Amino acid sequence: MRLTLTRTQKTEIGLLQRGIPYDFDLSKPAERAVAEDLRHRGVATETKTETPAEAPAPKRKGKPDPDPAS
């Protein structure tokens, strides 16, 4: 499960920072408990996991787009 925190939280698995998506392994009891607690309290929201094919291409800065006609 991938969760993004809305505020920084100190948990039993460590300090989790606001705005960073974390992958929780639900087969591990400690991670499952933390993930359920964060969602229950409304501190974290579930984020969609992007595959590399769905990820947008990085934009190049300072370079014009190449001319496809030439």
Order of alpha helices (4+ residues) and beta strands (2+ residues): beta-beta-beta-beta-alpha-beta
